[in-house]
């Protein structure tokens, strides 16, 4: 099982949509270790409504927190501390229990798509950030960048943080269509583009599955997976 960690340049940039597309494209299992806020439903539920045959492909969160806030604040509100050890232990249990592939790929254990909370420097507790979790899981990162005014700066800072902390990055998946920033971000970051997801007002199951079919060949190449 190869852990693939979906993170991005900030909050509200389309990580859950990209996670659904990548999960569908790879026939993968989906896991959101830390969910903060679920008045409108969980990200796991959202993904499950948009991938094919979701049974057995959606894993329970390690932490499901009520407050829609930074995870360390939401956890503090409930009188708990998010533990990276607990998340890693759950990951090991997932990996050791993986047998066969419930998704669309054939043979071996399924890939695991892990969706982070916010960006790399979102605090999980008083000392650990999302990037620390990525390092503990030894995951390959896919970076999500949404095209908006200021996204060049946020994207290049994210890429530099990955480089400084030795994270393994497969490349960018761009989301939305504002401006023409993608070529510059790829050039200046030195990280390749995997795909560009067009804007839609209705990211429903049909959209996710259509985009997954388009993205799949480039995604397999970027991750070094067989077709």
Secondary structure, 3 states (H helix, E strand, C coil): CCEEEEEECCCCCCHHHHHHHHHHHHCCEEECCEEECCCCCCHHHHHHCCCCCCCCCEECCCEEECCCCCHHHHHHHCCCCCCHHHHHHHHHHHHHHCCCCCCCCCCCCCCEEEEEEEECCCECCCCCEHHHHHHHHCCEEEEEEECCCCHHHHHHHHHHHHHHCCCEEEEEEEECCCCCCHHHHHHHHCCCEEEEECCCCCCCHHHHHHHHHHHHHHHHHHHCCCC
